[in-house]
Amino acid sequence: ACPLKLGDGLVFDEGDPQQEEQGGSVFDLLDASGRKSLGAAGEADARSSGKPLPRVTVEFRAGQLDAGRLQPGQLVWKTKDHALEARLRATYEGLAGSAMRSLPVSARVSGKIGSALNLTLRDDAGFEVCALTNMALSAASKRPLTVDDIAAGLGQLGDNALSLDSLDTTGLDIAQ
């Protein structure tokens, strides 16, 4: 048993992996009489006391479940817990970039005018990912692309833990 709150996600295991399982978000929790809205049930202090948890009625939005497919004793899995997700998010959101674990990657850029640009990133463990541009490289009309431009662009790898460790552009042939 685990605490259950409004908005938590539940899925009902039908015992057949081929069968689409039913589930949804908890819309309301009612006491045993079915009249009083609880907001939450099975809090930690009640679970640790060894006393049986109170019986509750779990309500879902209309049409979300086919009650005829539910069976007594069916396994129920909690699939979403907003409170837990908020606690987890608080452990990493707001950290300065320097406080996050950095994963150095080496980058290899290759391509030629008329062909796609190929970017390969590789980490120290040997994991590698490769990406190709949708557009072919074309000759510069004003200022040619430099290794520094590429390094600056790759140095801004977005909101993730990757950091540019080295850059190989020997396979890049864009000189005119």
ZADRENMI-259113 format. One line per field, with one value per residue: residue in three letters; y, x, z of N, C-alpha, C in turn. Coordinates in nm, 3 decimals. Each point is the difference from the previous one (the first is absolute). Layout:
% residues N
code = c(ALA | ...)
n_y = c(Y | ...)
n_x = c(X | ...)
n_z = c(Z | ...)
ca_y = c(Y | ...)
ca_x = c(X | ...)
ca_z = c(Z | ...)
c_y = c(Y | ...)
c_x = c(X | ...)
c_z = c(Z | ...)
***
This chain:
% residues 176
code = c(ALA | CYS | PRO | LEU | LYS | LEU | GLY | ASP | GLY | LEU | VAL | PHE | ASP | GLU | GLY | ASP | PRO | GLN | GLN | GLU | GLU | GLN | GLY | GLY | SER | VAL | PHE | ASP | LEU | LEU | ASP | ALA | SER | GLY | ARG | LYS | SER | LEU | GLY | ALA | ALA | GLY | GLU | ALA | ASP | ALA | ARG | SER | SER | GLY | LYS | PRO | LEU | PRO | ARG | VAL | THR | VAL | GLU | PHE | ARG | ALA | GLY | GLN | LEU | ASP | ALA | GLY | ARG | LEU | GLN | PRO | GLY | GLN | LEU | VAL | TRP | LYS | THR | LYS | ASP | HIS | ALA | LEU | GLU | ALA | ARG | LEU | ARG | ALA | THR | TYR | GLU | GLY | LEU | ALA | GLY | SER | ALA | MET | ARG | SER | LEU | PRO | VAL | SER | ALA | ARG | VAL | SER | GLY | LYS | ILE | GLY | SER | ALA | LEU | ASN | LEU | THR | LEU | ARG | ASP | ASP | ALA | GLY | PHE | GLU | VAL | CYS | ALA | LEU | THR | ASN | MET | ALA | LEU | SER | ALA | ALA | SER | LYS | ARG | PRO | LEU | THR | VAL | ASP | ASP | ILE | ALA | ALA | GLY | LEU | GLY | GLN | LEU | GLY | ASP | ASN | ALA | LEU | SER | LEU | ASP | SER | LEU | ASP | THR | THR | GLY | LEU | ASP | ILE | ALA | GLN)
n_y = c(-0.119 | 0.103 | 0.117 | 0.048 | 0.082 | 0.106 | -0.038 | -0.091 | -0.065 | -0.073 | -0.123 | -0.065 | -0.089 | -0.030 | -0.013 | 0.080 | -0.023 | -0.085 | -0.002 | 0.095 | 0.056 | 0.001 | 0.128 | 0.081 | 0.127 | -0.004 | -0.003 | -0.101 | 0.019 | -0.100 | 0.038 | -0.091 | 0.109 | 0.044 | 0.070 | -0.027 | 0.112 | -0.084 | 0.006 | -0.087 | -0.114 | -0.067 | 0.109 | 0.040 | 0.092 | -0.008 | 0.001 | 0.085 | 0.034 | -0.068 | 0.109 | -0.065 | 0.016 | 0.122 | -0.051 | 0.021 | 0.093 | -0.055 | 0.129 | -0.034 | 0.073 | 0.051 | -0.128 | 0.023 | -0.071 | -0.125 | 0.033 | -0.040 | 0.063 | 0.067 | -0.067 | -0.062 | 0.057 | 0.077 | -0.018 | 0.096 | 0.069 | 0.062 | 0.078 | 0.079 | 0.073 | 0.100 | -0.042 | -0.127 | 0.025 | 0.073 | -0.099 | -0.088 | 0.076 | 0.016 | -0.127 | 0.033 | 0.046 | 0.101 | -0.116 | 0.060 | 0.043 | 0.070 | 0.001 | 0.007 | -0.129 | 0.018 | -0.023 | -0.009 | 0.064 | -0.087 | 0.100 | -0.065 | 0.099 | -0.048 | 0.018 | 0.019 | 0.103 | 0.011 | -0.026 | -0.094 | 0.078 | -0.065 | -0.018 | -0.037 | -0.037 | -0.003 | -0.084 | 0.016 | -0.038 | 0.081 | 0.056 | -0.022 | 0.123 | -0.020 | 0.121 | 0.003 | 0.108 | 0.062 | 0.109 | 0.012 | -0.016 | 0.132 | 0.056 | 0.056 | 0.088 | 0.005 | -0.082 | -0.056 | -0.122 | 0.027 | -0.059 | 0.127 | 0.026 | -0.108 | 0.029 | 0.126 | -0.043 | -0.085 | 0.107 | 0.030 | -0.115 | 0.109 | -0.022 | -0.043 | -0.118 | 0.013 | -0.024 | 0.094 | -0.118 | -0.049 | 0.058 | -0.088 | 0.090 | -0.096 | -0.052 | 0.126 | -0.012 | 0.125 | -0.016 | 0.122)
n_x = c(0.084 | -0.046 | 0.048 | -0.121 | 0.022 | -0.077 | -0.027 | 0.016 | 0.092 | -0.102 | 0.049 | -0.098 | 0.078 | -0.021 | 0.130 | -0.022 | 0.130 | -0.079 | -0.059 | -0.068 | 0.086 | -0.090 | -0.020 | 0.050 | -0.034 | 0.038 | -0.133 | -0.035 | 0.016 | -0.085 | -0.052 | 0.001 | -0.058 | 0.107 | 0.000 | 0.104 | 0.035 | 0.101 | 0.021 | 0.014 | 0.065 | 0.011 | -0.005 | 0.125 | -0.051 | -0.104 | 0.084 | 0.078 | -0.124 | -0.005 | -0.074 | -0.113 | 0.026 | -0.052 | -0.120 | 0.034 | -0.074 | 0.056 | -0.011 | -0.038 | 0.048 | -0.117 | -0.022 | 0.075 | -0.089 | 0.017 | -0.088 | -0.064 | 0.111 | -0.039 | 0.097 | -0.067 | 0.092 | -0.048 | 0.120 | 0.040 | 0.045 | 0.080 | -0.046 | -0.063 | 0.098 | -0.088 | -0.030 | 0.011 | -0.068 | -0.077 | 0.003 | -0.016 | -0.095 | -0.037 | 0.035 | -0.053 | -0.124 | 0.042 | 0.056 | 0.107 | 0.031 | 0.078 | -0.121 | -0.040 | -0.016 | 0.124 | -0.046 | 0.134 | -0.016 | 0.047 | 0.022 | -0.059 | 0.041 | -0.084 | 0.042 | -0.070 | 0.031 | -0.131 | 0.059 | -0.056 | -0.020 | 0.108 | -0.072 | 0.115 | -0.073 | 0.109 | -0.043 | 0.055 | -0.126 | 0.011 | -0.096 | -0.068 | -0.022 | -0.074 | 0.014 | -0.094 | 0.043 | -0.118 | 0.070 | 0.031 | 0.129 | 0.005 | 0.054 | 0.087 | -0.099 | 0.020 | -0.014 | 0.117 | -0.047 | 0.026 | 0.113 | 0.035 | -0.062 | 0.058 | 0.118 | -0.024 | -0.045 | 0.100 | 0.066 | -0.102 | 0.027 | -0.045 | -0.120 | 0.126 | 0.047 | -0.020 | 0.130 | 0.036 | 0.060 | -0.033 | 0.061 | -0.046 | 0.058 | 0.091 | -0.117 | 0.017 | -0.054 | 0.012 | 0.128 | -0.008)
n_z = c(0.000 | -0.067 | 0.041 | -0.001 | -0.102 | 0.005 | -0.124 | 0.097 | -0.070 | -0.044 | -0.005 | -0.061 | 0.062 | -0.128 | 0.029 | -0.102 | -0.030 | -0.067 | 0.118 | -0.061 | 0.086 | 0.095 | -0.001 | 0.090 | 0.006 | 0.127 | -0.019 | 0.080 | 0.129 | 0.017 | 0.118 | 0.097 | 0.049 | -0.067 | 0.115 | 0.079 | -0.064 | -0.023 | -0.129 | 0.102 | -0.022 | 0.117 | 0.076 | -0.002 | 0.082 | -0.082 | -0.102 | 0.066 | 0.029 | -0.114 | 0.009 | -0.023 | -0.129 | 0.008 | -0.016 | -0.126 | -0.055 | -0.107 | -0.030 | -0.122 | -0.097 | -0.028 | -0.027 | 0.107 | 0.069 | -0.040 | 0.095 | -0.108 | -0.034 | 0.106 | 0.063 | 0.098 | 0.077 | -0.095 | -0.055 | 0.083 | -0.102 | 0.086 | -0.097 | 0.084 | 0.053 | -0.005 | 0.124 | -0.036 | -0.111 | 0.079 | 0.091 | -0.097 | -0.057 | 0.127 | -0.019 | -0.116 | 0.008 | -0.067 | -0.029 | 0.042 | -0.122 | 0.081 | 0.060 | -0.126 | -0.001 | -0.038 | -0.121 | 0.005 | -0.115 | -0.087 | -0.082 | -0.099 | -0.079 | -0.091 | -0.123 | -0.111 | -0.074 | 0.011 | 0.116 | 0.074 | 0.104 | 0.040 | 0.110 | 0.057 | 0.105 | 0.076 | 0.098 | 0.121 | 0.018 | -0.105 | 0.075 | -0.111 | -0.044 | -0.108 | -0.054 | -0.094 | -0.065 | -0.003 | 0.018 | -0.128 | 0.024 | 0.015 | -0.105 | 0.083 | 0.021 | 0.132 | 0.101 | -0.024 | 0.015 | 0.127 | 0.035 | 0.024 | -0.118 | -0.053 | 0.055 | -0.037 | -0.117 | -0.008 | 0.038 | -0.078 | 0.057 | 0.057 | 0.050 | 0.007 | 0.029 | -0.131 | -0.011 | -0.085 | -0.020 | -0.119 | -0.103 | -0.087 | -0.078 | 0.015 | 0.029 | 0.034 | -0.120 | 0.046 | -0.025 | -0.050)
ca_y = c(0.119 | 0.126 | 0.115 | 0.032 | 0.139 | 0.048 | 0.023 | -0.113 | -0.088 | -0.142 | -0.090 | -0.129 | -0.108 | -0.101 | -0.130 | -0.041 | 0.107 | 0.039 | 0.076 | 0.141 | 0.019 | 0.120 | 0.082 | 0.142 | 0.082 | -0.002 | 0.122 | 0.025 | -0.108 | 0.012 | -0.089 | -0.128 | 0.024 | 0.051 | 0.135 | 0.105 | 0.006 | -0.007 | 0.068 | -0.093 | -0.119 | -0.090 | 0.076 | -0.078 | -0.030 | -0.108 | -0.124 | -0.048 | -0.036 | -0.140 | -0.008 | -0.010 | 0.127 | 0.016 | -0.029 | 0.123 | -0.012 | 0.080 | 0.043 | 0.047 | 0.080 | -0.078 | -0.059 | -0.033 | -0.143 | -0.092 | -0.071 | -0.140 | -0.072 | -0.007 | -0.122 | -0.001 | -0.056 | 0.043 | 0.086 | 0.142 | 0.063 | 0.147 | 0.038 | 0.142 | 0.056 | 0.138 | 0.041 | -0.062 | 0.066 | 0.133 | -0.017 | -0.037 | 0.117 | 0.095 | -0.042 | 0.039 | 0.129 | 0.113 | -0.017 | 0.072 | -0.088 | -0.058 | -0.100 | -0.120 | -0.089 | 0.029 | -0.115 | 0.049 | -0.073 | 0.046 | 0.022 | -0.010 | 0.062 | -0.026 | 0.032 | 0.083 | 0.078 | -0.085 | -0.118 | 0.030 | 0.013 | -0.117 | 0.028 | -0.118 | 0.026 | -0.124 | 0.022 | -0.078 | -0.141 | -0.052 | 0.017 | 0.091 | 0.036 | 0.067 | 0.071 | 0.063 | 0.110 | -0.023 | 0.083 | -0.014 | 0.116 | 0.087 | 0.095 | 0.123 | 0.117 | 0.117 | -0.034 | -0.146 | -0.067 | -0.030 | -0.100 | 0.069 | 0.008 | -0.134 | -0.026 | 0.083 | -0.058 | -0.126 | 0.030 | 0.035 | -0.122 | 0.004 | -0.024 | -0.140 | -0.017 | -0.017 | 0.110 | -0.027 | -0.028 | 0.017 | 0.019 | -0.043 | 0.047 | -0.038 | -0.055 | 0.106 | 0.060 | 0.103 | 0.109 | 0.026)
ca_x = c(-0.084 | 0.074 | -0.091 | -0.069 | -0.045 | -0.067 | 0.093 | 0.091 | -0.037 | -0.015 | -0.032 | -0.050 | 0.068 | -0.099 | 0.065 | 0.028 | 0.079 | -0.057 | -0.122 | 0.019 | -0.037 | -0.076 | 0.056 | -0.024 | 0.032 | -0.099 | -0.080 | -0.045 | 0.010 | -0.112 | 0.007 | -0.070 | -0.143 | -0.014 | -0.056 | 0.095 | 0.121 | 0.116 | 0.119 | 0.114 | -0.029 | 0.113 | 0.123 | 0.111 | -0.015 | -0.098 | 0.061 | 0.103 | -0.060 | -0.040 | -0.146 | -0.048 | -0.031 | -0.144 | -0.053 | -0.041 | -0.050 | 0.081 | -0.080 | 0.068 | -0.089 | -0.102 | 0.043 | 0.143 | 0.017 | -0.112 | -0.006 | -0.029 | 0.126 | 0.073 | -0.029 | 0.054 | 0.134 | 0.083 | 0.112 | -0.010 | 0.132 | 0.003 | 0.086 | 0.037 | -0.010 | 0.045 | 0.083 | 0.131 | 0.065 | 0.042 | 0.119 | 0.112 | 0.034 | 0.069 | 0.139 | 0.089 | -0.034 | 0.061 | 0.144 | 0.085 | 0.059 | 0.123 | -0.032 | -0.048 | 0.104 | 0.032 | 0.044 | 0.078 | -0.013 | 0.081 | -0.084 | 0.063 | -0.087 | 0.048 | -0.093 | 0.053 | -0.104 | -0.090 | -0.035 | -0.045 | 0.097 | -0.006 | 0.052 | 0.010 | 0.042 | 0.044 | 0.045 | 0.117 | -0.036 | -0.011 | -0.134 | 0.012 | -0.123 | 0.031 | -0.114 | 0.021 | -0.092 | -0.095 | 0.042 | 0.139 | 0.086 | 0.016 | 0.111 | -0.033 | -0.013 | 0.062 | 0.113 | 0.012 | -0.010 | 0.132 | 0.003 | -0.047 | -0.147 | -0.052 | 0.026 | -0.092 | -0.134 | -0.005 | 0.021 | -0.132 | -0.075 | -0.135 | -0.023 | 0.031 | 0.127 | 0.111 | 0.095 | 0.091 | 0.136 | 0.090 | -0.069 | 0.076 | -0.064 | 0.083 | -0.086 | -0.087 | 0.060 | -0.094 | 0.077 | -0.032)
ca_z = c(0.000 | -0.003 | 0.005 | -0.123 | 0.002 | -0.121 | -0.110 | -0.020 | -0.109 | 0.031 | -0.111 | 0.047 | -0.071 | -0.036 | -0.003 | -0.137 | -0.061 | -0.130 | 0.027 | 0.035 | 0.139 | 0.031 | 0.106 | -0.009 | 0.118 | 0.108 | -0.002 | 0.137 | 0.098 | 0.093 | 0.116 | -0.015 | -0.024 | -0.136 | 0.004 | 0.038 | -0.081 | 0.089 | -0.053 | 0.006 | 0.081 | 0.023 | 0.026 | 0.056 | 0.143 | 0.014 | -0.050 | 0.092 | 0.129 | -0.002 | -0.007 | -0.138 | -0.064 | -0.019 | -0.133 | -0.068 | -0.137 | -0.092 | -0.115 | -0.121 | -0.084 | -0.071 | -0.126 | 0.000 | 0.023 | -0.017 | 0.128 | -0.025 | -0.022 | 0.127 | 0.075 | 0.137 | 0.012 | -0.113 | 0.038 | -0.034 | 0.002 | 0.005 | -0.112 | 0.008 | 0.135 | -0.015 | 0.114 | -0.018 | -0.113 | 0.044 | 0.085 | -0.087 | -0.081 | 0.088 | 0.023 | -0.109 | -0.059 | 0.067 | 0.020 | -0.093 | -0.099 | 0.053 | 0.101 | -0.067 | -0.049 | -0.139 | -0.079 | -0.114 | -0.126 | -0.113 | -0.118 | -0.131 | -0.099 | -0.136 | -0.107 | -0.108 | -0.068 | -0.078 | 0.081 | 0.136 | 0.107 | 0.087 | 0.134 | 0.085 | 0.137 | 0.065 | 0.137 | 0.041 | 0.009 | -0.135 | -0.056 | -0.112 | -0.069 | -0.125 | -0.057 | -0.130 | -0.027 | -0.109 | -0.114 | -0.043 | 0.024 | -0.117 | 0.013 | 0.074 | -0.087 | 0.062 | 0.086 | 0.007 | 0.129 | 0.057 | 0.106 | 0.121 | -0.007 | 0.029 | 0.142 | 0.079 | -0.014 | 0.073 | 0.141 | 0.053 | -0.033 | 0.054 | 0.142 | 0.030 | 0.072 | -0.093 | -0.017 | -0.111 | 0.046 | -0.115 | -0.127 | -0.118 | -0.123 | -0.115 | -0.106 | -0.050 | -0.120 | -0.048 | -0.063 | -0.141)
c_y = c(0.124 | 0.115 | 0.027 | 0.139 | 0.034 | 0.028 | -0.112 | -0.086 | -0.144 | -0.077 | -0.134 | -0.109 | -0.111 | -0.137 | -0.051 | 0.113 | 0.048 | 0.088 | 0.144 | 0.020 | 0.131 | 0.078 | 0.145 | 0.070 | -0.006 | 0.135 | 0.036 | -0.126 | 0.023 | -0.097 | -0.124 | 0.018 | 0.049 | 0.142 | 0.109 | -0.009 | 0.011 | 0.080 | -0.089 | -0.117 | -0.081 | 0.073 | -0.083 | -0.036 | -0.114 | -0.133 | -0.056 | -0.043 | -0.148 | -0.018 | -0.015 | 0.138 | 0.012 | -0.033 | 0.133 | -0.036 | 0.095 | 0.034 | 0.050 | 0.086 | -0.093 | -0.050 | -0.042 | -0.150 | -0.075 | -0.087 | -0.149 | -0.083 | -0.014 | -0.122 | 0.013 | -0.066 | 0.039 | 0.090 | 0.142 | 0.059 | 0.151 | 0.045 | 0.146 | 0.048 | 0.140 | 0.045 | -0.058 | 0.067 | 0.139 | -0.009 | -0.036 | 0.119 | 0.101 | -0.038 | 0.044 | 0.133 | 0.111 | -0.017 | 0.083 | -0.101 | -0.069 | -0.109 | -0.130 | -0.083 | 0.027 | -0.126 | 0.052 | -0.089 | 0.056 | 0.009 | -0.013 | 0.053 | -0.029 | 0.037 | 0.082 | 0.072 | -0.093 | -0.125 | 0.045 | 0.019 | -0.119 | 0.037 | -0.130 | 0.043 | -0.134 | 0.033 | -0.093 | -0.150 | -0.064 | 0.008 | 0.110 | 0.025 | 0.082 | 0.066 | 0.063 | 0.114 | -0.038 | 0.075 | -0.025 | 0.127 | 0.081 | 0.098 | 0.126 | 0.115 | 0.122 | -0.038 | -0.151 | -0.050 | -0.033 | -0.109 | 0.062 | 0.012 | -0.134 | -0.031 | 0.081 | -0.057 | -0.130 | 0.019 | 0.039 | -0.115 | -0.004 | -0.033 | -0.148 | -0.007 | -0.016 | 0.123 | -0.040 | -0.012 | 0.021 | 0.007 | -0.038 | 0.044 | -0.041 | -0.059 | 0.102 | 0.071 | 0.101 | 0.117 | 0.011 | 0.051)
c_x = c(0.088 | -0.100 | -0.061 | -0.058 | -0.073 | 0.106 | 0.099 | -0.051 | -0.005 | -0.026 | -0.039 | 0.058 | -0.101 | 0.062 | 0.033 | 0.076 | -0.055 | -0.123 | 0.034 | -0.049 | -0.075 | 0.071 | -0.036 | 0.040 | -0.114 | -0.070 | -0.048 | 0.020 | -0.109 | 0.017 | -0.086 | -0.149 | -0.024 | -0.051 | 0.104 | 0.126 | 0.121 | 0.121 | 0.123 | -0.040 | 0.127 | 0.130 | 0.100 | -0.020 | -0.100 | 0.061 | 0.097 | -0.058 | -0.039 | -0.151 | -0.042 | -0.032 | -0.151 | -0.040 | -0.047 | -0.059 | 0.083 | -0.088 | 0.091 | -0.098 | -0.097 | 0.056 | 0.146 | 0.024 | -0.128 | -0.003 | -0.028 | 0.125 | 0.081 | -0.045 | 0.052 | 0.137 | 0.095 | 0.113 | -0.024 | 0.139 | -0.015 | 0.102 | 0.043 | -0.024 | 0.058 | 0.092 | 0.140 | 0.077 | 0.051 | 0.125 | 0.122 | 0.048 | 0.080 | 0.145 | 0.093 | -0.034 | 0.066 | 0.146 | 0.075 | 0.060 | 0.124 | -0.027 | -0.051 | 0.118 | 0.021 | 0.051 | 0.076 | -0.019 | 0.098 | -0.093 | 0.084 | -0.101 | 0.059 | -0.107 | 0.070 | -0.117 | -0.080 | -0.044 | -0.045 | 0.119 | -0.021 | 0.065 | -0.003 | 0.050 | 0.034 | 0.046 | 0.117 | -0.029 | -0.016 | -0.139 | 0.006 | -0.138 | 0.039 | -0.126 | 0.041 | -0.099 | -0.093 | 0.041 | 0.146 | 0.076 | 0.011 | 0.112 | -0.049 | -0.009 | 0.067 | 0.126 | 0.009 | -0.010 | 0.140 | -0.012 | -0.049 | -0.152 | -0.062 | 0.016 | -0.095 | -0.141 | -0.014 | 0.022 | -0.129 | -0.095 | -0.139 | -0.004 | 0.017 | 0.138 | 0.119 | 0.090 | 0.099 | 0.142 | 0.100 | -0.083 | 0.093 | -0.077 | 0.079 | -0.083 | -0.093 | 0.071 | -0.099 | 0.073 | -0.040 | 0.121)
c_z = c(0.000 | 0.006 | -0.137 | 0.013 | -0.129 | -0.105 | -0.022 | -0.115 | 0.045 | -0.129 | 0.060 | -0.089 | -0.027 | -0.018 | -0.139 | -0.068 | -0.134 | 0.017 | 0.038 | 0.143 | 0.017 | 0.109 | -0.019 | 0.128 | 0.101 | 0.003 | 0.140 | 0.084 | 0.103 | 0.115 | -0.024 | -0.028 | -0.142 | -0.007 | 0.021 | -0.086 | 0.092 | -0.049 | -0.001 | 0.089 | 0.018 | 0.024 | 0.079 | 0.146 | 0.023 | -0.044 | 0.101 | 0.134 | 0.007 | -0.005 | -0.146 | -0.056 | -0.020 | -0.144 | -0.060 | -0.136 | -0.085 | -0.119 | -0.111 | -0.077 | -0.075 | -0.133 | -0.006 | 0.014 | -0.036 | 0.125 | -0.018 | -0.023 | 0.129 | 0.079 | 0.143 | 0.001 | -0.112 | 0.051 | -0.048 | 0.014 | 0.004 | -0.105 | 0.003 | 0.142 | -0.007 | 0.113 | -0.012 | -0.114 | 0.039 | 0.088 | -0.084 | -0.081 | 0.083 | 0.024 | -0.112 | -0.065 | 0.080 | 0.031 | -0.102 | -0.096 | 0.052 | 0.103 | -0.062 | -0.049 | -0.148 | -0.069 | -0.121 | -0.122 | -0.102 | -0.120 | -0.126 | -0.101 | -0.137 | -0.100 | -0.107 | -0.066 | -0.091 | 0.074 | 0.139 | 0.093 | 0.094 | 0.132 | 0.080 | 0.137 | 0.065 | 0.141 | 0.032 | 0.010 | -0.138 | -0.060 | -0.105 | -0.060 | -0.122 | -0.053 | -0.132 | -0.016 | -0.113 | -0.126 | -0.033 | 0.034 | -0.128 | 0.028 | 0.072 | -0.098 | 0.059 | 0.076 | 0.011 | 0.145 | 0.049 | 0.106 | 0.131 | 0.002 | 0.039 | 0.148 | 0.088 | -0.005 | 0.079 | 0.149 | 0.069 | -0.030 | 0.062 | 0.148 | 0.031 | 0.064 | -0.094 | -0.002 | -0.108 | 0.052 | -0.113 | -0.128 | -0.114 | -0.124 | -0.125 | -0.114 | -0.060 | -0.114 | -0.057 | -0.064 | -0.146 | -0.071)
***
